[in-house]
Amino acid sequence: MTETANTPSPSPKSPTNLFGLDREALRACFAAMGEKPFRADQVMQWIYRRGLDDFDGMTNIAKDLRERMKQHFEIRHPELVTEQTSKDGTRKWVLRLDGGNAVETVYIPETDRGTLCISSQVGCAMDCSFCSTGKQGLNRNMTTAEIIAQVWFAARALGGDFQNERVISNIVFMGMGEPLANYQPVVTAIRILLDDFGFGLSKRRVTVSTSGLVPFIERLKEDVDVALAVSLHAPNDGLRNELVPINRKYPIAELMEVCRRYTDGKNHKAHIVYEYVMLDGVNDSPAHAKELARLLGDMPAKVNLIPFNPFPQAGYQRSSSERIAAFADILRSRRIVCTTRKTRGDDIDAACGQLVGKVASKQKQRLSDVRVRTEPAA
């Protein structure tokens, strides 16, 4: 699929995938074609509100313009490789991308919401020691079109009415990859998710999860200001250096400071979710819980305890339910809001930390052997 961080020039030789264009970019394309910018609004409504991927069905657009659009644009979604449904109702799709790669997308149904967990990279370079995706390394970033196409594909697969019945109420960037290491395509995708002519989601229903790329957390608030989840997993630098290696570049003190700034000026309900995987005998002691409570202090925070989901050669075990409950009780006694995530989809390897997809190995990269660009462009 074609990368679309900047406005492309329409060309019949290389059709632009409309999933990659936010409204501003699409309006610019129509203007370059000599058309009124509002045509972009109409097209987006057909794609995202009615689930259409056929230009001929866009009946409020003149036929001659539809023919011209076919020369310049395409509406291309990924190919389904496999689909699995868990005994708890969780659904996982493996979707084929260009270059021999495939990523995984997971839908988690609940009584009051439907959450779609989407990928932003093919593999991941962050090399977190407890994550199956990280063990593969990184092959490449996903384009905006590939990111958005996951959402469109899932909405159609779930059989919902795009316009009236929203089966997907929440989007979480918690699939394969580190979203903030693929910053601009992710931000453009978020703009489409939030746009009233796109998927029309509210900011609080779109969550970006990060292992702690400090410069981009700073930028995110200014660019799209959606909900933020931070993969913390340890209350001190020594342990977090082992579990989340990016901590060696951006230690906890820097991370906490930027997180504090992220919530500054927001309403009193605004908070950051701190993800904390529970690893037996590693980070789950009462002393760790007390240290975590001191670290968060009076910050607007919610801690999400995640029972570890095993995968081959993981080297870790899941903390016992009693140990997790004791950890949570210590946090609550210190007025830290705390929940324990219910494990979903682990029977189909769709739970947190288990997504693997298919990563072509010839360009596979890890944090230890590649310089990952983690600074904003000038």
BALUM-563508 format. One record per residue (C-alpha): x, y, z; residue number from 1. Coordinates in steps of 0.1 Angstrom, whole numbers, plus 5000, padded with zeros to 4 digits. Last residue first. Layout:
BEGIN
<vovo xx="X" yy="Y" zz="Z" num="NUM"/>
...
END
This chain:
BEGIN
<vovo xx="5130" yy="5187" zz="5125" num="378"/>
<vovo xx="5119" yy="5151" zz="5126" num="377"/>
<vovo xx="5109" yy="5138" zz="5160" num="376"/>
<vovo xx="5134" yy="5116" zz="5178" num="375"/>
<vovo xx="5129" yy="5078" zz="5182" num="374"/>
<vovo xx="5146" yy="5066" zz="5150" num="373"/>
<vovo xx="5156" yy="5031" zz="5159" num="372"/>
<vovo xx="5194" yy="5025" zz="5156" num="371"/>
<vovo xx="5196" yy="4988" zz="5148" num="370"/>
<vovo xx="5213" yy="4959" zz="5165" num="369"/>
<vovo xx="5200" yy="4959" zz="5201" num="368"/>
<vovo xx="5166" yy="4974" zz="5193" num="367"/>
<vovo xx="5160" yy="4945" zz="5169" num="366"/>
<vovo xx="5157" yy="4942" zz="5132" num="365"/>
<vovo xx="5144" yy="4917" zz="5107" num="364"/>
<vovo xx="5152" yy="4926" zz="5071" num="363"/>
<vovo xx="5154" yy="4890" zz="5057" num="362"/>
<vovo xx="5130" yy="4876" zz="5082" num="361"/>
<vovo xx="5096" yy="4883" zz="5067" num="360"/>
<vovo xx="5073" yy="4887" zz="5097" num="359"/>
<vovo xx="5042" yy="4867" zz="5099" num="358"/>
<vovo xx="5016" yy="4875" zz="5125" num="357"/>
<vovo xx="5031" yy="4872" zz="5160" num="356"/>
<vovo xx="5006" yy="4884" zz="5186" num="355"/>
<vovo xx="5010" yy="4869" zz="5221" num="354"/>
<vovo xx="5019" yy="4899" zz="5242" num="353"/>
<vovo xx="4983" yy="4906" zz="5252" num="352"/>
<vovo xx="4960" yy="4878" zz="5243" num="351"/>
<vovo xx="4952" yy="4866" zz="5207" num="350"/>
<vovo xx="4971" yy="4833" zz="5209" num="349"/>
<vovo xx="4939" yy="4814" zz="5200" num="348"/>
<vovo xx="4933" yy="4799" zz="5235" num="347"/>
<vovo xx="4946" yy="4832" zz="5250" num="346"/>
<vovo xx="4916" yy="4851" zz="5235" num="345"/>
<vovo xx="4909" yy="4872" zz="5266" num="344"/>
<vovo xx="4927" yy="4874" zz="5299" num="343"/>
<vovo xx="4907" yy="4897" zz="5322" num="342"/>
<vovo xx="4928" yy="4927" zz="5330" num="341"/>
<vovo xx="4933" yy="4935" zz="5367" num="340"/>
<vovo xx="4922" yy="4970" zz="5377" num="339"/>
<vovo xx="4939" yy="4996" zz="5399" num="338"/>
<vovo xx="4931" yy="5032" zz="5409" num="337"/>
<vovo xx="4960" yy="5042" zz="5432" num="336"/>
<vovo xx="4947" yy="5054" zz="5466" num="335"/>
<vovo xx="4975" yy="5039" zz="5487" num="334"/>
<vovo xx="4953" yy="5010" zz="5499" num="333"/>
<vovo xx="4944" yy="5005" zz="5463" num="332"/>
<vovo xx="4980" yy="4999" zz="5453" num="331"/>
<vovo xx="4985" yy="4974" zz="5481" num="330"/>
<vovo xx="4953" yy="4956" zz="5473" num="329"/>
<vovo xx="4963" yy="4952" zz="5437" num="328"/>
<vovo xx="4996" yy="4935" zz="5446" num="327"/>
<vovo xx="4977" yy="4912" zz="5470" num="326"/>
<vovo xx="4952" yy="4903" zz="5442" num="325"/>
<vovo xx="4981" yy="4896" zz="5417" num="324"/>
<vovo xx="4998" yy="4873" zz="5443" num="323"/>
<vovo xx="4966" yy="4854" zz="5449" num="322"/>
<vovo xx="4959" yy="4850" zz="5412" num="321"/>
<vovo xx="4994" yy="4835" zz="5409" num="320"/>
<vovo xx="5019" yy="4854" zz="5388" num="319"/>
<vovo xx="5023" yy="4841" zz="5353" num="318"/>
<vovo xx="5056" yy="4823" zz="5344" num="317"/>
<vovo xx="5085" yy="4836" zz="5325" num="316"/>
<vovo xx="5112" yy="4822" zz="5302" num="315"/>
<vovo xx="5091" yy="4830" zz="5271" num="314"/>
<vovo xx="5105" yy="4800" zz="5251" num="313"/>
<vovo xx="5071" yy="4793" zz="5236" num="312"/>
<vovo xx="5043" yy="4818" zz="5246" num="311"/>
<vovo xx="5028" yy="4826" zz="5280" num="310"/>
<vovo xx="5003" yy="4853" zz="5287" num="309"/>
<vovo xx="5013" yy="4872" zz="5318" num="308"/>
<vovo xx="4984" yy="4884" zz="5340" num="307"/>
<vovo xx="4981" yy="4921" zz="5331" num="306"/>
<vovo xx="4976" yy="4947" zz="5360" num="305"/>
<vovo xx="4962" yy="4979" zz="5347" num="304"/>
<vovo xx="4972" yy="5008" zz="5368" num="303"/>
<vovo xx="4952" yy="5040" zz="5366" num="302"/>
<vovo xx="4969" yy="5074" zz="5369" num="301"/>
<vovo xx="4963" yy="5111" zz="5376" num="300"/>
<vovo xx="4996" yy="5116" zz="5394" num="299"/>
<vovo xx="4995" yy="5119" zz="5432" num="298"/>
<vovo xx="5022" yy="5094" zz="5438" num="297"/>
<vovo xx="5029" yy="5073" zz="5407" num="296"/>
<vovo xx="5064" yy="5064" zz="5418" num="295"/>
<vovo xx="5054" yy="5059" zz="5455" num="294"/>
<vovo xx="5026" yy="5035" zz="5444" num="293"/>
<vovo xx="5051" yy="5016" zz="5422" num="292"/>
<vovo xx="5075" yy="5012" zz="5451" num="291"/>
<vovo xx="5048" yy="4998" zz="5473" num="290"/>
<vovo xx="5038" yy="4973" zz="5446" num="289"/>
<vovo xx="5074" yy="4963" zz="5440" num="288"/>
<vovo xx="5079" yy="4957" zz="5478" num="287"/>
<vovo xx="5047" yy="4936" zz="5479" num="286"/>
<vovo xx="5063" yy="4914" zz="5452" num="285"/>
<vovo xx="5052" yy="4911" zz="5416" num="284"/>
<vovo xx="5081" yy="4922" zz="5394" num="283"/>
<vovo xx="5101" yy="4890" zz="5389" num="282"/>
<vovo xx="5089" yy="4862" zz="5411" num="281"/>
<vovo xx="5060" yy="4855" zz="5388" num="280"/>
<vovo xx="5056" yy="4880" zz="5361" num="279"/>
<vovo xx="5026" yy="4903" zz="5363" num="278"/>
<vovo xx="5025" yy="4926" zz="5333" num="277"/>
<vovo xx="5020" yy="4963" zz="5343" num="276"/>
<vovo xx="5002" yy="4987" zz="5319" num="275"/>
<vovo xx="5000" yy="5023" zz="5332" num="274"/>
<vovo xx="4968" yy="5040" zz="5321" num="273"/>
<vovo xx="4972" yy="5077" zz="5319" num="272"/>
<vovo xx="4945" yy="5100" zz="5334" num="271"/>
<vovo xx="4919" yy="5126" zz="5325" num="270"/>
<vovo xx="4889" yy="5127" zz="5348" num="269"/>
<vovo xx="4899" yy="5161" zz="5363" num="268"/>
<vovo xx="4898" yy="5178" zz="5329" num="267"/>
<vovo xx="4930" yy="5183" zz="5309" num="266"/>
<vovo xx="4954" yy="5211" zz="5315" num="265"/>
<vovo xx="4983" yy="5189" zz="5324" num="264"/>
<vovo xx="4977" yy="5152" zz="5315" num="263"/>
<vovo xx="5005" yy="5149" zz="5290" num="262"/>
<vovo xx="5028" yy="5170" zz="5313" num="261"/>
<vovo xx="5027" yy="5144" zz="5340" num="260"/>
<vovo xx="5034" yy="5117" zz="5314" num="259"/>
<vovo xx="5064" yy="5137" zz="5302" num="258"/>
<vovo xx="5078" yy="5138" zz="5338" num="257"/>
<vovo xx="5071" yy="5101" zz="5344" num="256"/>
<vovo xx="5090" yy="5091" zz="5313" num="255"/>
<vovo xx="5120" yy="5112" zz="5322" num="254"/>
<vovo xx="5122" yy="5098" zz="5357" num="253"/>
<vovo xx="5116" yy="5063" zz="5344" num="252"/>
<vovo xx="5146" yy="5062" zz="5320" num="251"/>
<vovo xx="5144" yy="5071" zz="5283" num="250"/>
<vovo xx="5174" yy="5056" zz="5265" num="249"/>
<vovo xx="5180" yy="5027" zz="5289" num="248"/>
<vovo xx="5142" yy="5024" zz="5293" num="247"/>
<vovo xx="5140" yy="5014" zz="5257" num="246"/>
<vovo xx="5151" yy="4980" zz="5270" num="245"/>
<vovo xx="5117" yy="4971" zz="5286" num="244"/>
<vovo xx="5121" yy="4941" zz="5308" num="243"/>
<vovo xx="5158" yy="4943" zz="5317" num="242"/>
<vovo xx="5161" yy="4981" zz="5318" num="241"/>
<vovo xx="5127" yy="4981" zz="5337" num="240"/>
<vovo xx="5143" yy="4961" zz="5366" num="239"/>
<vovo xx="5172" yy="4985" zz="5372" num="238"/>
<vovo xx="5152" yy="5016" zz="5363" num="237"/>
<vovo xx="5126" yy="5012" zz="5390" num="236"/>
<vovo xx="5088" yy="5005" zz="5393" num="235"/>
<vovo xx="5085" yy="4978" zz="5366" num="234"/>
<vovo xx="5060" yy="4969" zz="5339" num="233"/>
<vovo xx="5056" yy="5004" zz="5325" num="232"/>
<vovo xx="5038" yy="4999" zz="5292" num="231"/>
<vovo xx="5022" yy="5034" zz="5290" num="230"/>
<vovo xx="4986" yy="5038" zz="5279" num="229"/>
<vovo xx="4975" yy="5072" zz="5264" num="228"/>
<vovo xx="4941" yy="5084" zz="5255" num="227"/>
<vovo xx="4941" yy="5108" zz="5225" num="226"/>
<vovo xx="4956" yy="5142" zz="5222" num="225"/>
<vovo xx="4959" yy="5144" zz="5184" num="224"/>
<vovo xx="4989" yy="5166" zz="5174" num="223"/>
<vovo xx="4997" yy="5186" zz="5205" num="222"/>
<vovo xx="4993" yy="5157" zz="5230" num="221"/>
<vovo xx="5011" yy="5134" zz="5206" num="220"/>
<vovo xx="5042" yy="5156" zz="5204" num="219"/>
<vovo xx="5053" yy="5151" zz="5241" num="218"/>
<vovo xx="5046" yy="5114" zz="5239" num="217"/>
<vovo xx="5067" yy="5115" zz="5208" num="216"/>
<vovo xx="5098" yy="5128" zz="5226" num="215"/>
<vovo xx="5094" yy="5103" zz="5255" num="214"/>
<vovo xx="5092" yy="5070" zz="5236" num="213"/>
<vovo xx="5080" yy="5050" zz="5265" num="212"/>
<vovo xx="5068" yy="5015" zz="5257" num="211"/>
<vovo xx="5038" yy="5030" zz="5241" num="210"/>
<vovo xx="5000" yy="5023" zz="5239" num="209"/>
<vovo xx="4978" yy="5047" zz="5219" num="208"/>
<vovo xx="4941" yy="5047" zz="5229" num="207"/>
<vovo xx="4911" yy="5058" zz="5209" num="206"/>
<vovo xx="4878" yy="5059" zz="5228" num="205"/>
<vovo xx="4887" yy="5090" zz="5248" num="204"/>
<vovo xx="4893" yy="5110" zz="5216" num="203"/>
<vovo xx="4858" yy="5103" zz="5203" num="202"/>
<vovo xx="4852" yy="5081" zz="5173" num="201"/>
<vovo xx="4837" yy="5094" zz="5141" num="200"/>
<vovo xx="4849" yy="5066" zz="5118" num="199"/>
<vovo xx="4857" yy="5090" zz="5090" num="198"/>
<vovo xx="4835" yy="5119" zz="5080" num="197"/>
<vovo xx="4832" yy="5129" zz="5117" num="196"/>
<vovo xx="4870" yy="5125" zz="5118" num="195"/>
<vovo xx="4884" yy="5107" zz="5149" num="194"/>
<vovo xx="4895" yy="5075" zz="5132" num="193"/>
<vovo xx="4908" yy="5094" zz="5102" num="192"/>
<vovo xx="4928" yy="5117" zz="5124" num="191"/>
<vovo xx="4941" yy="5086" zz="5143" num="190"/>
<vovo xx="4954" yy="5071" zz="5110" num="189"/>
<vovo xx="4973" yy="5103" zz="5103" num="188"/>
<vovo xx="4988" yy="5101" zz="5137" num="187"/>
<vovo xx="4998" yy="5065" zz="5132" num="186"/>
<vovo xx="5014" yy="5072" zz="5098" num="185"/>
<vovo xx="5033" yy="5101" zz="5114" num="184"/>
<vovo xx="5047" yy="5082" zz="5144" num="183"/>
<vovo xx="5059" yy="5048" zz="5134" num="182"/>
<vovo xx="5081" yy="5045" zz="5165" num="181"/>
<vovo xx="5051" yy="5060" zz="5184" num="180"/>
<vovo xx="5030" yy="5029" zz="5176" num="179"/>
<vovo xx="5054" yy="5003" zz="5189" num="178"/>
<vovo xx="5046" yy="4971" zz="5170" num="177"/>
<vovo xx="5020" yy="4944" zz="5168" num="176"/>
<vovo xx="4987" yy="4951" zz="5185" num="175"/>
<vovo xx="4981" yy="4976" zz="5212" num="174"/>
<vovo xx="4970" yy="5006" zz="5193" num="173"/>
<vovo xx="4936" yy="5005" zz="5209" num="172"/>
<vovo xx="4903" yy="5013" zz="5191" num="171"/>
<vovo xx="4870" yy="5015" zz="5209" num="170"/>
<vovo xx="4834" yy="5014" zz="5198" num="169"/>
<vovo xx="4836" yy="4988" zz="5171" num="168"/>
<vovo xx="4802" yy="4972" zz="5166" num="167"/>
<vovo xx="4788" yy="5007" zz="5156" num="166"/>
<vovo xx="4753" yy="5003" zz="5145" num="165"/>
<vovo xx="4740" yy="5032" zz="5125" num="164"/>
<vovo xx="4763" yy="5041" zz="5096" num="163"/>
<vovo xx="4788" yy="5012" zz="5094" num="162"/>
<vovo xx="4760" yy="4987" zz="5099" num="161"/>
<vovo xx="4778" yy="4958" zz="5116" num="160"/>
<vovo xx="4787" yy="4925" zz="5100" num="159"/>
<vovo xx="4818" yy="4918" zz="5121" num="158"/>
<vovo xx="4838" yy="4912" zz="5089" num="157"/>
<vovo xx="4828" yy="4947" zz="5076" num="156"/>
<vovo xx="4840" yy="4964" zz="5108" num="155"/>
<vovo xx="4871" yy="4943" zz="5109" num="154"/>
<vovo xx="4881" yy="4952" zz="5074" num="153"/>
<vovo xx="4875" yy="4989" zz="5079" num="152"/>
<vovo xx="4896" yy="4988" zz="5111" num="151"/>
<vovo xx="4924" yy="4969" zz="5095" num="150"/>
<vovo xx="4923" yy="4991" zz="5064" num="149"/>
<vovo xx="4931" yy="5021" zz="5087" num="148"/>
<vovo xx="4966" yy="5007" zz="5096" num="147"/>
<vovo xx="4974" yy="4995" zz="5061" num="146"/>
<vovo xx="4965" yy="5028" zz="5046" num="145"/>
<vovo xx="4985" yy="5047" zz="5072" num="144"/>
<vovo xx="5015" yy="5027" zz="5062" num="143"/>
<vovo xx="5029" yy="4999" zz="5084" num="142"/>
<vovo xx="5065" yy="5002" zz="5095" num="141"/>
<vovo xx="5090" yy="4975" zz="5086" num="140"/>
<vovo xx="5106" yy="4942" zz="5095" num="139"/>
<vovo xx="5110" yy="4946" zz="5132" num="138"/>
<vovo xx="5123" yy="4919" zz="5156" num="137"/>
<vovo xx="5106" yy="4885" zz="5160" num="136"/>
<vovo xx="5110" yy="4883" zz="5198" num="135"/>
<vovo xx="5093" yy="4916" zz="5202" num="134"/>
<vovo xx="5060" yy="4901" zz="5190" num="133"/>
<vovo xx="5062" yy="4874" zz="5217" num="132"/>
<vovo xx="5064" yy="4899" zz="5245" num="131"/>
<vovo xx="5080" yy="4892" zz="5279" num="130"/>
<vovo xx="5115" yy="4904" zz="5271" num="129"/>
<vovo xx="5105" yy="4937" zz="5255" num="128"/>
<vovo xx="5126" yy="4938" zz="5223" num="127"/>
<vovo xx="5115" yy="4973" zz="5212" num="126"/>
<vovo xx="5121" yy="4965" zz="5176" num="125"/>
<vovo xx="5086" yy="4952" zz="5168" num="124"/>
<vovo xx="5070" yy="4930" zz="5141" num="123"/>
<vovo xx="5053" yy="4945" zz="5111" num="122"/>
<vovo xx="5043" yy="4978" zz="5126" num="121"/>
<vovo xx="5011" yy="4996" zz="5136" num="120"/>
<vovo xx="4989" yy="4967" zz="5147" num="119"/>
<vovo xx="4952" yy="4970" zz="5158" num="118"/>
<vovo xx="4933" yy="4960" zz="5189" num="117"/>
<vovo xx="4896" yy="4965" zz="5183" num="116"/>
<vovo xx="4873" yy="4969" zz="5213" num="115"/>
<vovo xx="4836" yy="4964" zz="5213" num="114"/>
<vovo xx="4817" yy="4980" zz="5241" num="113"/>
<vovo xx="4791" yy="4976" zz="5269" num="112"/>
<vovo xx="4786" yy="4939" zz="5270" num="111"/>
<vovo xx="4821" yy="4931" zz="5258" num="110"/>
<vovo xx="4835" yy="4920" zz="5225" num="109"/>
<vovo xx="4873" yy="4918" zz="5219" num="108"/>
<vovo xx="4884" yy="4921" zz="5183" num="107"/>
<vovo xx="4920" yy="4913" zz="5174" num="106"/>
<vovo xx="4942" yy="4923" zz="5144" num="105"/>
<vovo xx="4973" yy="4903" zz="5135" num="104"/>
<vovo xx="4999" yy="4912" zz="5109" num="103"/>
<vovo xx="5012" yy="4895" zz="5077" num="102"/>
<vovo xx="5043" yy="4900" zz="5057" num="101"/>
<vovo xx="5053" yy="4887" zz="5022" num="100"/>
<vovo xx="5062" yy="4922" zz="5010" num="99"/>
<vovo xx="5027" yy="4937" zz="5008" num="98"/>
<vovo xx="5003" yy="4929" zz="5036" num="97"/>
<vovo xx="4984" yy="4897" zz="5045" num="96"/>
<vovo xx="4959" yy="4899" zz="5074" num="95"/>
<vovo xx="4958" yy="4874" zz="5103" num="94"/>
<vovo xx="4924" yy="4879" zz="5119" num="93"/>
<vovo xx="4916" yy="4873" zz="5155" num="92"/>
<vovo xx="4881" yy="4871" zz="5171" num="91"/>
<vovo xx="4874" yy="4871" zz="5209" num="90"/>
<vovo xx="4841" yy="4854" zz="5217" num="89"/>
<vovo xx="4852" yy="4837" zz="5249" num="88"/>
<vovo xx="4857" yy="4803" zz="5232" num="87"/>
<vovo xx="4881" yy="4821" zz="5208" num="86"/>
<vovo xx="4873" yy="4828" zz="5172" num="85"/>
<vovo xx="4900" yy="4824" zz="5145" num="84"/>
<vovo xx="4904" yy="4839" zz="5111" num="83"/>
<vovo xx="4932" yy="4831" zz="5087" num="82"/>
<vovo xx="4950" yy="4847" zz="5057" num="81"/>
<vovo xx="4926" yy="4876" zz="5049" num="80"/>
<vovo xx="4938" yy="4899" zz="5022" num="79"/>
<vovo xx="4944" yy="4935" zz="5031" num="78"/>
<vovo xx="4921" yy="4963" zz="5020" num="77"/>
<vovo xx="4924" yy="4984" zz="4988" num="76"/>
<vovo xx="4902" yy="5013" zz="4980" num="75"/>
<vovo xx="4919" yy="5026" zz="4949" num="74"/>
<vovo xx="4926" yy="5061" zz="4935" num="73"/>
<vovo xx="4938" yy="5081" zz="4905" num="72"/>
<vovo xx="4923" yy="5062" zz="4875" num="71"/>
<vovo xx="4893" yy="5050" zz="4893" num="70"/>
<vovo xx="4887" yy="5086" zz="4905" num="69"/>
<vovo xx="4884" yy="5097" zz="4869" num="68"/>
<vovo xx="4857" yy="5072" zz="4863" num="67"/>
<vovo xx="4838" yy="5084" zz="4894" num="66"/>
<vovo xx="4842" yy="5119" zz="4881" num="65"/>
<vovo xx="4825" yy="5110" zz="4848" num="64"/>
<vovo xx="4797" yy="5092" zz="4867" num="63"/>
<vovo xx="4788" yy="5122" zz="4889" num="62"/>
<vovo xx="4791" yy="5117" zz="4926" num="61"/>
<vovo xx="4759" yy="5112" zz="4947" num="60"/>
<vovo xx="4757" yy="5076" zz="4936" num="59"/>
<vovo xx="4790" yy="5064" zz="4951" num="58"/>
<vovo xx="4783" yy="5027" zz="4943" num="57"/>
<vovo xx="4804" yy="5028" zz="4911" num="56"/>
<vovo xx="4835" yy="5038" zz="4933" num="55"/>
<vovo xx="4834" yy="5004" zz="4950" num="54"/>
<vovo xx="4849" yy="4999" zz="4985" num="53"/>
<vovo xx="4818" yy="5009" zz="5004" num="52"/>
<vovo xx="4815" yy="5005" zz="5042" num="51"/>
<vovo xx="4786" yy="5029" zz="5046" num="50"/>
<vovo xx="4800" yy="5054" zz="5071" num="49"/>
<vovo xx="4837" yy="5049" zz="5064" num="48"/>
<vovo xx="4839" yy="5045" zz="5027" num="47"/>
<vovo xx="4808" yy="5063" zz="5015" num="46"/>
<vovo xx="4813" yy="5090" zz="5041" num="45"/>
<vovo xx="4849" yy="5095" zz="5031" num="44"/>
<vovo xx="4839" yy="5099" zz="4995" num="43"/>
<vovo xx="4814" yy="5126" zz="5003" num="42"/>
<vovo xx="4838" yy="5146" zz="5025" num="41"/>
<vovo xx="4865" yy="5144" zz="4998" num="40"/>
<vovo xx="4840" yy="5158" zz="4972" num="39"/>
<vovo xx="4837" yy="5188" zz="4995" num="38"/>
<vovo xx="4871" yy="5200" zz="4981" num="37"/>
<vovo xx="4855" yy="5210" zz="4948" num="36"/>
<vovo xx="4872" yy="5194" zz="4918" num="35"/>
<vovo xx="4901" yy="5207" zz="4896" num="34"/>
<vovo xx="4920" yy="5174" zz="4900" num="33"/>
<vovo xx="4945" yy="5192" zz="4922" num="32"/>
<vovo xx="4916" yy="5203" zz="4943" num="31"/>
<vovo xx="4904" yy="5167" zz="4946" num="30"/>
<vovo xx="4938" yy="5157" zz="4959" num="29"/>
<vovo xx="4940" yy="5186" zz="4984" num="28"/>
<vovo xx="4906" yy="5175" zz="4998" num="27"/>
<vovo xx="4920" yy="5140" zz="5002" num="26"/>
<vovo xx="4950" yy="5153" zz="5021" num="25"/>
<vovo xx="4928" yy="5174" zz="5045" num="24"/>
<vovo xx="4903" yy="5146" zz="5050" num="23"/>
<vovo xx="4929" yy="5120" zz="5060" num="22"/>
<vovo xx="4944" yy="5099" zz="5032" num="21"/>
<vovo xx="4958" yy="5063" zz="5036" num="20"/>
<vovo xx="4926" yy="5044" zz="5033" num="19"/>
<vovo xx="4922" yy="5061" zz="5000" num="18"/>
<vovo xx="4949" yy="5039" zz="4984" num="17"/>
<vovo xx="4966" yy="5061" zz="4958" num="16"/>
<vovo xx="4967" yy="5047" zz="4923" num="15"/>
<vovo xx="5002" yy="5046" zz="4908" num="14"/>
<vovo xx="5003" yy="5052" zz="4871" num="13"/>
<vovo xx="4970" yy="5072" zz="4870" num="12"/>
<vovo xx="4987" yy="5098" zz="4892" num="11"/>
<vovo xx="4972" yy="5119" zz="4919" num="10"/>
<vovo xx="4999" yy="5139" zz="4936" num="9"/>
<vovo xx="5004" yy="5127" zz="4972" num="8"/>
<vovo xx="4997" yy="5148" zz="5003" num="7"/>
<vovo xx="5023" yy="5139" zz="5029" num="6"/>
<vovo xx="5020" yy="5110" zz="5053" num="5"/>
<vovo xx="5005" yy="5089" zz="5025" num="4"/>
<vovo xx="5025" yy="5057" zz="5022" num="3"/>
<vovo xx="5011" yy="5036" zz="4993" num="2"/>
<vovo xx="5000" yy="5000" zz="5000" num="1"/>
END
